[in-house]
Amino acid sequence: MESLAVNDIPKGGPFRTMAQQASSANEGLFERWFRLSENKTNVRTEVAAGITTFMTMAYIIFVNPGIVQETGMPFEAVMYATVASTILATLLMAFLANYPIALAPGMGLNAYLTYTVVLSMGLSWQQALGAVFISGVIFILLTLTRVREAIIDAVPASLKGAIGAGIGLFIAFIGLSNGGVVVSNPATFVALGKLTDAAPLLTMIGVLITGTLLALKVNGAILWGIIISALIGIPMGVVPMPSGIVQLPSLSAWQPIFGKLDILGALKVGLLDIIFAFLFVDMFDTVGTLIAVAKQGGLLDKQGRLPRAREALLADAIGTVGGSIFGTPTVTSYVESAAGVAAGGRTGLVGLVVSACFFLSLFFTPIVSAIGGAGAVTAPALIIVGSMMIKAALDVKWDDYSEAIPAFLAMATMPLTYSIANGISLAFISYPLIKLCSGKGREVHPLLYVLAVLFILRFAYLA
């Protein structure tokens, strides 16, 4: 009996191997879920794009716990919360909106929770998470009622850009401080640290390495910068040797913070301005990211609008509520998703791959803990991310002083007062007042006058 060679087996016949059948079934499943052919993509392209996106944003696994642990929350517990909230929100984006956009705890918002809400205002981290939960619920209500879009439309581009740039300056200042490059000084408030010391030196080395990788357009430049800096930091005595490489995830490490948010405590303290800051920053961060990434991937409609925008915003809002329960600051869409879109990603399958990669990271806890615990290793990432965010200042109309001065106040006061909320408040007070006094009051949306009064009352209340 003549035997059949593998190449002789009909591809569509009953002799297909089990592997071929399984592969075909998976592709059919992904096609039904994510409409790959309709979006002119395939499984291989989406998987490659998902891995690319993960590489560009995986630094959050180290950086977010490194910041939030200063509130008293254990590093490893926050790491679990970071991964869990990222997976939840990204899967929601994948299945609700079918967009190749990943979400994770927001840079800037984690700094706001840590340095302003907890360390400066003296609230407990439980109350701070309660405020995040409340803001998330408001996100959901505003999204379902379309009020969110109305608020976004009311705020001028100059203020949106200034707030983004101000947060970038704030993040960079935190990175310079954590790395020992900038230190306190009783005479000048701040001064340059001793750059020959190990920690500041490693911070500057990390900035140079990461900056070079970014200039060379290396995928995952920030992550690679962190890893290389950590390896250099071990012989310098800045980074401890990991206790191991692989470790099975243990939910017991998550217990100290999981579900420990204090919603009633947040309500009793009266955190209106704090909740608004969480709400406002995430609102514009998410919308800006969605539009930027969608534009790059050709996902906008003929009118320049984002289809399924409501579903995308809802994924962000639910992710924030879930993240507060898990034990992490506000979750938001990541502009690093643009890297995956540039690699060809067009559907929610990208988010599915990103989520799988984040889950696998839990098996390397010893390495993550060793790297994330060294401030000089994660500080360059904060500085670099801050430099990326400063370009939002290009949206400010600098030749119009009624636009430029409120914008500058927002950008300057965020790092100098160590508070995102202060910068937003001063911008929203000065913008309508300067416009009104200069005879341009009709250019201001009525909602901004209402917000200005609320922020004036905020300062009167705090006083």
Residue pairs with C-beta under 8 A, 6 or more apart in sequence:
4 15
9 15
9 16
11 20
16 24
26 43
27 43
30 36
30 43
30 46
30 349
31 37
33 95
33 348
33 349
34 46
34 94
34 98
34 347
34 348
34 349
35 98
35 347
36 42
36 43
36 46
36 347
36 349
39 346
39 347
40 346
41 344
41 345
41 346
41 347
43 349
45 343
45 344
45 345
45 346
46 100
46 344
46 345
46 346
46 347
46 349
46 350
46 353
47 349
47 353
48 343
48 344
49 100
49 340
49 341
49 343
49 344
49 345
49 346
49 350
49 353
50 100
50 340
50 345
50 349
50 350
50 351
50 352
50 353
50 354
50 356
50 357
51 353
51 357
52 219
52 220
52 339
52 340
52 342
52 343
52 345
53 100
53 102
53 334
53 336
53 337
53 339
53 340
53 343
53 345
53 350
53 353
53 354
54 102
54 353
54 354
54 357
54 358
55 219
55 220
55 223
55 339
56 219
56 220
56 221
56 222
56 223
56 336
56 339
56 340
57 102
57 104
57 334
57 336
57 337
57 354
58 220
58 223
58 357
58 358
58 361
59 222
59 223
59 226
59 378
59 381
60 82
60 86
60 104
60 105
60 107
60 334
61 79
61 82
61 83
61 358
61 361
61 368
61 372
62 226
62 368
62 371
62 372
62 377
62 378
62 381
63 107
63 372
63 378
63 381
63 382
64 78
64 79
64 82
64 104
64 105
64 110
64 328
64 329
65 75
65 76
65 78
65 79
65 82
65 372
66 75
66 178
66 372
66 373
66 375
66 378
67 110
67 111
67 114
67 174
68 78
68 110
68 113
68 114
68 125
68 328
68 329
69 75
69 78
70 114
70 115
70 118
70 119
71 113
71 114
71 118
71 119
71 125
71 128
72 118
72 125
73 125
73 256
73 257
73 327
74 253
74 256
74 257
75 369
75 372
75 373
76 253
76 365
76 369
77 253
77 254
77 255
77 256
77 257
77 258
77 327
78 257
78 327
78 328
79 365
79 368
79 369
79 372
80 249
80 251
80 253
80 254
80 258
80 326
80 327
80 362
81 254
81 257
81 258
81 323
81 326
81 327
81 328
82 104
82 105
82 328
83 358
83 359
83 361
83 362
84 254
84 322
84 323
84 326
85 104
85 105
85 319
85 322
85 323
85 326
85 328
85 331
86 102
86 103
86 104
86 105
86 331
86 354
86 355
86 358
87 355
87 358
87 359
88 318
88 319
88 322
88 323
88 326
89 103
89 104
89 315
89 316
89 318
89 319
89 320
89 322
89 323
89 331
90 101
90 102
90 103
90 104
90 319
90 351
90 354
90 355
90 358
91 351
91 352
91 355
92 103
92 314
92 315
92 318
92 319
93 99
93 101
93 102
93 103
93 312
93 315
93 316
93 319
93 333
93 348
93 351
94 347
94 348
94 349
94 350
94 351
94 352
94 355
95 348
96 308
96 311
96 312
96 314
96 315
97 308
97 311
97 312
97 315
97 348
98 308
98 347
98 348
99 290
99 293
99 294
99 299
99 308
99 312
99 347
99 348
99 351
100 293
100 297
100 337
100 340
100 341
100 345
100 346
100 347
100 348
100 349
100 350
100 351
101 289
101 290
101 293
101 312
101 333
101 334
101 337
101 350
101 351
102 333
102 334
102 336
102 337
102 340
102 350
102 351
102 354
103 315
103 316
103 319
103 331
103 332
103 333
103 334
104 331
104 332
104 334
105 323
105 328
105 329
105 330
105 331
105 332
106 281
106 282
106 285
106 329
106 330
106 331
106 332
107 171
107 382
107 385
108 167
108 168
108 170
108 171
108 281
108 285
108 389
108 420
109 278
109 281
109 282
109 285
109 329
109 330
109 332
110 328
110 329
110 330
111 170
111 171
111 174
111 420
112 277
112 278
112 281
112 329
112 419
112 420
112 421
113 125
113 128
113 132
113 329
113 330
114 329
115 174
115 418
116 418
116 419
116 420
116 421
117 123
117 128
117 131
117 274
118 124
118 125
118 128
120 418
120 419
121 274
123 269
123 271
124 262
124 265
125 257
126 260
126 261
126 262
126 265
127 262
127 265
127 266
127 269
127 271
128 266
128 274
128 329
129 260
129 261
129 262
129 324
129 327
129 329
130 261
130 262
130 263
130 264
130 265
130 266
130 267
130 324
131 266
131 271
131 274
131 275
131 278
132 261
132 278
132 320
132 323
132 324
132 329
132 330
133 261
133 263
133 266
133 321
133 324
133 325
134 263
134 266
134 267
134 271
134 275
135 275
135 276
135 278
135 279
135 282
135 320
135 330
136 317
136 318
136 320
136 321
136 323
136 324
136 330
137 321
138 275
138 279
139 148
139 279
139 282
139 283
139 313
139 316
139 317
139 320
139 321
140 314
140 317
140 318
140 321
141 147
142 148
142 151
142 279
142 317
143 310
143 313
143 314
143 317
144 314
146 310
148 283
148 313
149 309
150 447
151 283
151 447
152 283
152 284
152 287
153 445
154 445
154 447
154 448
155 284
155 445
155 448
156 403
156 431
157 395
157 396
157 397
158 395
158 396
158 397
158 403
158 404
158 406
158 407
159 406
159 407
159 410
159 427
159 428
159 431
160 284
160 288
160 392
160 395
161 392
161 393
161 394
161 395
161 396
161 407
162 392
162 393
162 395
162 396
162 406
162 407
162 408
162 410
162 411
162 427
163 280
163 281
163 284
163 392
163 410
163 423
163 424
163 427
164 284
164 285
164 288
164 389
164 392
164 393
165 389
165 390
165 391
165 392
165 393
165 396
165 411
166 410
166 411
166 412
166 413
166 414
166 415
166 420
166 423
167 281
167 389
167 414
167 420
168 385
168 386
168 387
168 388
168 389
168 390
168 392
169 386
169 390
169 411
169 414
169 415
170 386
170 414
170 415
170 418
170 420
170 423
171 382
171 383
171 385
171 386
171 389
172 382
172 383
172 385
172 386
172 387
172 390
172 415
173 182
173 386
173 415
174 382
175 203
175 378
175 379
175 380
175 381
175 382
175 383
175 386
176 182
176 203
176 379
176 383
177 183
178 375
178 376
178 378
178 379
178 382
179 199
179 200
179 202
179 203
179 204
179 206
179 375
179 376
179 379
179 380
179 383
180 193
180 194
180 197
180 199
180 200
180 203
180 375
180 376
181 192
181 193
181 195
181 200
181 203
181 204
181 379
182 190
182 191
182 192
182 193
183 190
183 191
183 192
183 193
184 190
184 191
185 191
193 200
194 200
195 201
195 204
198 233
198 236
198 237
198 238
198 376
199 238
199 375
199 376
200 376
201 236
202 229
202 232
202 233
202 236
202 238
202 376
202 377
203 376
203 379
203 380
203 383
205 229
205 232
206 225
206 226
206 228
206 229
206 376
206 377
206 379
206 380
206 381
207 380
207 383
207 384
209 225
209 228
209 229
209 380
210 221
210 222
210 224
210 225
210 226
210 229
210 380
210 381
210 384
211 384
213 221
213 224
213 225
214 221
214 222
214 384
218 224
219 339
219 343
222 381
222 384
222 385
225 380
225 381
225 384
226 371
226 377
226 378
226 380
226 381
227 371
229 376
229 377
229 380
230 239
230 370
230 371
230 374
230 377
233 239
233 374
233 376
233 377
234 240
234 241
238 374
238 376
238 377
239 370
239 371
239 374
239 377
240 370
240 373
240 374
241 370
242 366
242 367
242 369
242 370
243 366
243 369
243 370
244 366
245 364
245 366
245 367
246 363
246 364
246 366
247 363
247 364
247 365
247 366
248 363
249 362
249 363
249 365
253 365
254 327
257 326
257 327
258 325
258 326
258 327
259 325
260 327
261 324
261 325
261 327
266 275
272 454
272 458
273 421
273 425
273 455
273 458
273 462
274 421
276 421
276 424
277 420
277 421
277 424
278 330
280 424
281 330
281 420
281 424
282 316
282 320
282 330
282 331
282 332
285 332
285 333
286 312
286 313
286 316
286 332
286 333
287 313
288 335
289 332
289 333
289 334
289 335
289 337
290 306
290 309
290 312
290 313
290 333
291 300
291 306
292 335
292 338
293 299
293 333
293 335
293 337
293 338
293 341
294 300
294 306
296 338
296 341
296 342
297 341
297 345
297 346
299 306
299 307
299 346
300 306
300 307
301 307
306 312
312 333
316 331
316 332
316 333
319 331
320 330
320 331
320 332
322 331
323 329
323 330
323 331
324 330
335 388
337 350
340 350
340 354
361 368
371 377
371 378
372 378
393 407
393 411
396 403
396 404
396 407
397 403
397 404
398 404
398 407
401 434
402 431
402 434
402 435
402 438
402 440
403 431
405 430
405 434
406 426
406 427
406 428
406 430
406 431
406 434
407 427
409 423
409 426
409 427
409 430
410 423
410 424
410 426
410 427
411 423
412 423
413 419
413 422
413 423
413 426
414 420
414 422
414 423
417 423
424 455
425 455
425 458
425 459
426 455
428 448
428 451
428 452
428 455
429 452
429 455
429 456
431 444
431 448
431 452
432 441
432 444
432 448
432 449
432 452
433 452
435 441
435 443
435 444
436 444
